[in-house]
């Protein structure tokens, strides 16, 4: 009985610690690709919940779906389009100070790229 209480406490402490130390990435983040358009994200983080928008190359804001922020790791999806066809972008990354290293892939794995986002002052 005592061992199960200790184990339960350790798991609870770990969970609460990860929530307390989740990075606050609320704000505008941008990255320029060497071979394409600028990527712009407007993030809002509240604990482990991540919401916001991605601004497409057409200027349209698309909502972030299934957003999670756990400690320094983030993940989310964005429903977008390419040449008139609907696509889903799957994004996973890591926050490090004023940068986010972000991997962007299509959900079918046909395309992907790596980005470094920086907090934008504008």
N, C-alpha and C positions, 0 to 999 in steps of 0.2 A: 504494500500500500504506500509506504513512504517513498519507494523508488518511483512509482508511477506519478506521485506528486512532484518529485524533483524533475522528472522528464517533462511533465506538463509545464512546469514553471520555465524550464529552459526553452521550450518551443514558444511559449507565450512571450518571453522576454525577447527572443530573437525576432519574432514577428513585429512586436512593438518598436524595437530598435530600428528595424528596416523602414518602418513607416516614419519614424522620427527623423531619420537621416536621408530621406528621399530628397533628391536635388530639386530646387525650385527653378524650373525652367520657364516660368511664365514670361511671355514677351515675344518679340519678333526675332526670328533667327533666319539667316540667309547663307547661301552658298552659291558660288559661280562654278559651273562646270566648264572644263576646257573645251568640251565638244558639244555644248548645248546651251539651253536656257538657264537663267538664274532660278534657283529653288528658294522659295520663301515659305516659311511656316510661322503661324501665329499660335503659340502654345499657351495653354492655361493648365497649370498643374495644381491639384489639391490632394495632398497625401499621395496615394498610389494611383489616383485617377488622372488621366491625361485627356484633355479635350482641345479643341481649337480647329484651325483650318490650314489647308495648303493652298497657296495661290498658284494656279496653273499658268502655263506659258500663254494661255489665251486671256489671262487676267481674272478668270473666274475663281472664286473661293470655293473650295470643296472641303466638306467636314471631315475631321479625323474620326475614325470609328475604332472601337475596341482598344482604346488607348490605355496603356499601363505604364507606370513609372515606379520601379522598385529599386531603391537605393540609387545606383548610377546607371541602371539599365532601363531602356524604354522600348516599347513596341506599339505599333498601331497600323491600321490600314487606311487607305484612301481610295474611294471609288472615283476613277478618272476616265479619260478617253484618249485614244490615239488614232488619228486619221478617221474620226467618226465612229470608231468601235469602242465599246465599253471595256475597260480593263480595271483590275484591282491591283493596287500597289501595296506590297507588304514591306513594312519598314521596321528595322531593328537597329538599335544603336546603344552608345555608351556616352554618358555625360562626363566631361573632364574639365572642370573649371568653366571657362567661357567658350568652350568648344563642345560640339556633339559630333562624334564619328557615327555616321548613319549609313547603313546598307539598305538600298532600295532594290526590290525585285518585283517582277510581275508574279501573280499567284501561280501561274503555270510554269514559271522558271525559264521562260523564253528570253528574258532580258533582265539585266541588273547593272547597278553601278554603285560606287562608294562616294560618299560626300563628306565634307567637313563643314558643318554649320557653325557660324559665329553669331553671337548675339549682336543684333542690329540696334543702333542708337535712334534710328528714325522710325 
